[in-house]
Amino acid sequence: MTFINDPHYGNSSIEFDINGLVTSAVAKTTNLQKHPQLSLACGGASKMLLLSLDEDVLNSALEVHFKAGSMHWVVDKVPDQSLLNTANWKFIIPRLYWNYPNDDMLLNISMASSPVIRITSEKIEATINADMVIDVVDGKEIVPVACISVIVSASGVVDALGNKVYGRVGLDNFSLALKWSKIGNFHMSLIQGVIRVFLNTVCMPYLNSRLGNGFILPVVHGFTLQDVYVLTSAEQLTLCSDVTFNASSLTSLSRM
């Protein structure tokens, strides 16, 4: 991170502009050439602290996780467990059942590219491009039988409490394409309804459980954000807050 421009002094505030991206420990990156002039007036109320994140910062964090190979998920349990058995697909994908009658299945999901976040004044949008490999558990062997490209459009909102920011997301739309298959060609329209149920009952709740854990904001030790106001605008997420200080935290830190 880099401090840019000179500090802006007000009657009761000092404003700093900080420029930077999230990157891995071994990667190098150039600074953004965006120098927004921020105001400490947020939602009509003056706040002690303003933290503004450009969507490029969030996307750079997602890219770090993508390149690290951490965006991978194997699904072996769903609310309707019969969906993960070939018998339930007998009339939808006949060759799947003929080749592997009454076998359990796994869904091996990995990102085909880094997710992309777009921030607007109304909401935060995300585009997720994933490959979903259908694996059949044939005895002790796991056999990949087909791969489906799934592109998901989702949107959500952000909230904050204390020194954490939380989010929740919902499905907007999705598209499917068959990438390869060992069980013959089958039209995506045949499985679209099942995939919609899967996205709404498994994927979205999973994402919301992760987002619901919250992400810690970079706040100085001993300080706690209070009465946080979250605002989205074109390409930016802004958090305005008052700050409380715990003197005992400073005392404990000085003893270390």
C-alpha positions in Angstrom: 0.0 0.0 0.0 1.1 3.6 -0.7 0.0 6.9 0.7 -0.9 9.2 -2.2 -1.4 13.0 -2.3 -1.1 15.1 0.8 -3.3 14.7 3.9 -6.5 16.7 3.9 -7.0 18.5 7.2 -10.5 19.4 8.5 -11.6 21.1 11.7 -11.9 17.7 13.4 -10.4 15.2 11.0 -7.4 14.1 8.9 -8.0 12.3 5.6 -5.4 10.0 4.0 -5.7 8.5 0.5 -4.1 5.0 0.3 -3.5 3.1 -2.9 -2.8 -0.6 -3.3 -3.9 -4.1 -4.3 -3.9 -7.5 -2.5 -1.1 -9.7 -3.8 0.6 -12.9 -2.9 3.9 -12.8 -0.9 6.0 -13.5 -4.0 4.0 -11.5 -6.6 4.7 -7.9 -7.7 2.1 -5.5 -8.8 1.9 -1.9 -10.0 -0.2 0.6 -8.1 -3.6 1.7 -9.3 -3.7 5.1 -10.9 -6.9 6.1 -9.2 -6.8 8.9 -6.7 -10.3 9.5 -5.6 -11.0 12.5 -3.4 -12.9 11.2 -0.4 -15.2 13.0 1.9 -15.8 12.2 5.6 -19.5 13.0 5.1 -21.3 9.7 4.8 -25.0 9.4 4.3 -25.5 12.9 5.5 -23.7 12.2 8.9 -20.1 13.0 9.8 -18.1 10.1 10.9 -14.6 9.8 12.5 -13.3 7.2 10.0 -13.8 6.5 6.3 -12.5 3.3 4.6 -13.0 3.1 0.8 -12.3 -0.1 -1.2 -12.1 0.0 -4.9 -13.5 -3.1 -6.7 -10.1 -3.7 -8.1 -8.8 -4.4 -4.6 -11.5 -7.0 -4.0 -10.9 -8.6 -7.4 -7.1 -8.7 -6.8 -7.9 -10.6 -3.5 -10.0 -13.1 -5.4 -7.3 -13.5 -8.0 -4.7 -14.4 -5.3 -7.0 -17.2 -4.0 -7.7 -18.4 -7.5 -4.0 -18.6 -8.5 -3.3 -20.4 -5.2 -5.7 -23.1 -6.2 -8.0 -22.6 -3.1 -11.2 -22.2 -5.1 -12.1 -25.9 -5.2 -15.1 -27.7 -3.7 -16.2 -31.4 -3.7 -19.9 -31.8 -3.0 -20.9 -35.2 -1.6 -24.0 -34.2 0.4 -27.1 -32.2 -0.7 -30.5 -31.7 0.9 -32.0 -34.2 -1.4 -29.3 -36.9 -1.4 -31.0 -38.9 -4.1 -29.8 -36.3 -6.6 -26.3 -37.7 -6.0 -27.2 -41.2 -7.2 -27.3 -42.3 -10.8 -30.7 -44.0 -10.3 -32.3 -40.5 -10.0 -30.9 -39.6 -13.5 -32.3 -42.7 -15.3 -34.7 -40.8 -17.5 -32.6 -37.5 -17.7 -29.2 -39.0 -18.8 -30.0 -42.6 -19.6 -26.4 -43.6 -20.4 -25.2 -42.4 -17.0 -27.6 -44.9 -15.4 -26.9 -47.7 -17.9 -23.2 -47.5 -17.4 -23.3 -47.0 -13.7 -26.6 -48.3 -12.2 -27.4 -47.2 -8.7 -24.0 -45.6 -8.0 -23.3 -42.6 -5.8 -22.0 -39.4 -7.4 -19.8 -36.5 -6.5 -19.7 -33.0 -7.9 -16.2 -31.7 -8.3 -16.4 -27.9 -8.7 -13.4 -25.7 -9.5 -13.1 -22.1 -10.8 -12.3 -21.8 -14.5 -11.2 -18.2 -13.9 -11.1 -15.8 -11.1 -14.5 -14.5 -10.0 -15.2 -10.9 -11.0 -16.9 -8.4 -8.7 -18.6 -5.2 -9.9 -19.8 -2.5 -7.5 -22.7 -0.2 -8.4 -24.7 2.3 -6.4 -27.5 -0.3 -6.0 -25.7 -3.5 -5.2 -22.6 -5.6 -5.6 -22.6 -8.0 -8.5 -20.4 -11.1 -9.1 -19.8 -13.3 -12.1 -18.5 -16.8 -11.3 -17.2 -19.1 -14.1 -16.8 -22.7 -12.8 -16.3 -26.2 -14.2 -18.4 -28.9 -12.6 -17.1 -32.4 -13.1 -19.6 -35.2 -12.4 -17.8 -38.1 -10.7 -19.3 -41.5 -10.2 -18.2 -43.6 -7.2 -17.8 -47.0 -8.9 -16.8 -49.4 -6.1 -13.5 -48.0 -4.8 -12.9 -46.0 -8.0 -13.9 -42.4 -8.7 -14.7 -42.0 -12.4 -15.1 -38.6 -14.0 -17.9 -38.9 -16.6 -18.8 -35.4 -17.7 -17.8 -31.8 -17.3 -20.3 -28.9 -17.4 -19.3 -25.2 -17.6 -21.4 -23.2 -15.2 -21.4 -19.4 -15.4 -23.3 -17.8 -12.5 -24.5 -14.2 -12.1 -25.2 -13.3 -8.5 -25.7 -10.1 -6.5 -25.7 -9.2 -2.9 -25.3 -6.6 -0.2 -22.6 -5.8 2.5 -23.1 -5.0 6.1 -20.6 -4.4 8.9 -20.5 -4.9 12.7 -17.6 -4.0 14.8 -14.3 -4.6 13.0 -15.8 -7.1 10.6 -17.6 -6.8 7.3 -20.3 -9.4 6.3 -22.1 -10.2 3.1 -25.0 -12.1 1.7 -25.6 -13.1 -1.9 -28.4 -14.4 -4.1 -28.6 -16.1 -7.5 -29.6 -13.9 -10.4 -29.0 -16.1 -13.4 -26.8 -18.9 -14.8 -25.9 -20.6 -18.0 -24.7 -24.1 -18.8 -22.5 -25.7 -21.5 -21.3 -29.2 -21.9 -17.5 -29.2 -22.1 -16.9 -33.0 -22.5 -18.8 -36.2 -21.8 -18.1 -40.0 -21.6 -21.8 -40.7 -21.3 -23.0 -39.2 -24.6 -24.2 -35.7 -25.4 -27.2 -34.5 -23.5 -29.0 -31.1 -23.7 -28.4 -28.7 -20.9 -32.1 -27.9 -20.9 -32.7 -31.4 -19.4 -30.7 -30.6 -16.3 -31.3 -26.8 -16.0 -34.0 -27.3 -13.4 -31.9 -29.6 -11.2 -28.9 -27.2 -11.4 -31.1 -24.3 -10.4 -32.2 -26.2 -7.3 -28.6 -27.1 -6.6 -27.4 -23.5 -6.9 -30.2 -22.2 -4.7 -30.2 -24.9 -2.0 -26.5 -25.8 -1.9 -24.2 -23.2 -3.5 -25.8 -20.0 -2.3 -26.2 -21.2 1.3 -22.5 -22.3 1.2 -21.3 -18.9 0.0 -23.5 -17.1 2.5 -22.1 -19.3 5.3 -18.6 -18.2 4.3 -19.6 -14.5 3.9 -21.5 -14.7 7.2 -18.3 -15.5 9.1 -17.2 -12.0 8.2 -13.8 -10.5 7.1 -11.7 -8.5 9.6 -11.1 -4.9 8.6 -7.6 -3.5 8.8 -8.1 -1.4 12.0 -5.4 -0.4 14.4 -5.1 -2.6 17.5 -7.2 -1.3 20.4 -9.7 0.5 18.2 -13.2 -0.7 17.4 -15.5 0.5 14.7 -18.9 1.7 16.0 -22.2 2.6 14.1 -20.8 1.6 10.8 -22.5 2.9 7.7 -21.9 1.0 4.4 -22.3 2.8 1.1 -21.8 1.4 -2.5 -21.1 3.7 -5.4 -19.7 3.1 -8.9 -16.7 0.8 -8.5 -16.3 1.5 -4.7 -17.4 0.1 -1.4 -17.2 2.7 1.4 -17.5 2.2 5.1 -18.0 5.2 7.4 -17.7 4.7 11.2 -17.1 6.2 14.5 -14.3 4.7 16.5 -14.0 3.6 20.2 -10.7 3.0 21.9 -10.0 0.3 24.5 -7.2 1.7 26.8 -6.6 -1.8 28.3 -5.6 -3.0 24.8 -2.8 -0.5 24.7 -1.7 -1.5 28.2 -1.6 -5.2 27.3 0.3 -4.4 24.0 3.0 -2.4 25.9 3.6 -5.3 28.2 4.4 -7.7 25.2 
